[in-house]
Amino acid sequence: MNVKQMSVLAIFIALSVAGAFIKIPGVIGSVALDSFPSLLAACLIGPVAGAVVGGLGHLISAIIGGMLLGPLHFIIMLEMALLAWTFGILYRRDKRVGAALLFFIGNACISPLPFIFIISWSFFVALIPSLAIATALNLGVALILLPRLTPILQKMIMNKGTKE
């Protein structure tokens, strides 16, 4: 990873932090618009970069929100990293519908499954509506921005068309 790519990665982490301040209230705490930068990074820089942004973005969002679930946020951090990574792989292989469906189902329905056993079924059911709305918004923003940002950032990162 070169300096330009690291700088762009830092920008996406900063975008995730900014998104962490945009909260959607839920029955259990709130969920944030912090995952769309990880989806952008996964497609534009690479799946590993998306995983880093997704994991760090969630952790920072959780800290801003008061870490209501305590150390359980580390489980969510790993889930977000995995979801961003797989989204990036599928999207880069032109399986865009599959990437979007996997991210939506994974983030809104599958990732909260461990909390059925850790906390309760009621917690899981209460979390689903706000999590589904936030997932749809994050995914929508990412899918709208990706085709527009791809040519710009590829030119910027890969030095296509610039002299140095």
N, C-alpha and C positions, 0 to 999 in steps of 0.2 A: 504494500500500500504506500503510495507516494504522498507527498505533503499536501497536494491539492485534494486527493481523496480523503485524507485525514481531516482537512479543513471542512470539506463538505459533510463528512460524518459528524463533526462537531456542530455544524449548523443544524443537521437533522435532530441531534440530541437536544439542542436548544429549542427547536420547534416542538419537540415532544414535551419539554418543560413548559413552554407557553401553552400548549394544549392541555396540560395538566390543570391549568387555572380555569379552564372552561368545563364546568361540572354539570352533569345531568343528575338531578336529585332522584334518589330511589328510596325504597322502603328501608333498605339497609345501606346507610351511608350515601355515597354518590359515585358515579362513574364518569370518567373524563374523556375528552377528545385528545388523547395522548398517543394513540396507536397508529394514526394515519401517517405520521412521519416515518415510522418503522417500515410500513408497507412501501412508501416511496423509496426509502433507502435500500430495501431488499431488492427492488427492481432496478434502481438506477446505479447503485454502487455494487451491490451483490448481496446474496442471502445472509452471509455472515454479518455484514454491516447492518442489515435489517434486524437481525437477532440482537445485536448489541444495542441498537437504538430501542428496540422493543422492550428488552429487559431493563435497561437503565431508565427508559421513559416511564415504565410502570413503577419502578422503585421510587423515582423522584415524585411521581404523582401521588403515590401512597404516603410519602413523607409529608408532602404539602397538605394532604387530606387528614393527617394525624395518625397514620398507621393503625387504623381501626381494627385490622385483623392481625396486628402484631407480626410475628415471624412467618405467618401463613402467606404474607405478601411475597416471600421468596419462592413459594410454589407458583404463585401467579406470575412472577417475574420469569421463571423458567418456561411456563406455558406460553407467555407472550413471545419470548425469544423463539421458541419452537414454531409457533404459528407464523410469525413474520418470516422465518427462514423458509418454511414450506411454501408460503405464499410467493416469495421471491423466486424459488425454484420453478414452481408451476407457471407463474406469469412470464418468466423469461423463456420458457419452452412453448409459449403461445397457447397455453391452456388457461386463458384468462377467466372463463366462466367457472372452471373447476377451482381455480385459485380463490375466486371470490366466494364460492359456495363453501369451500373448505374453511376459509377464514371465518365466515359468518357462523357456520354450524360449530366449528371448533371453539370460537370465542364466546358465543352466546349460549351454547348448550353443553359442550363437552368439557371445557375447562373448569366450570364450576362443579362438576360431578364429585371431585374428592371432598367437597364441603358437605355433601350429604352424610358421609361417614365421620368427618371431623367435627361438624357442628350439628346440622340437622336437615331433615327433608324440608322443613318450613323455611329455613334460611335459603336453601337452593331455589325453592319456588318463588320466594319474595325477590330474589336477585335477578331472575330471568327477564322480566319485562324491561327494566332500566338497562340491563346489560345488552339485550337485543337491540334496543333503540340506539345506544351508544355505538355498538358494533356496526349497525347499519349506517350511521352518520360517518364514522371513521372510514368505513369501506367506501361509501359514496364519495367523500372528499378525495380519497386516494385514487379512485377510478376516474374521477373527473380531471384531477391534476396530472396523472401519469402520462397520458399522451401529449399533454402540452409541455411538460417539463423534460421529457426524455431527450428530445433533440438539443435543447439548451444545455442541460447538464452533461450530456455525452460530449458535446463540443468543448465545454469548459474543462471537464475532467481529463479527457483524452487528448487535449490540445489539438483537436481537428480544426484546421482553418486558422490557427493563430501562429504567429511567429514569435520565437523566443530566442 
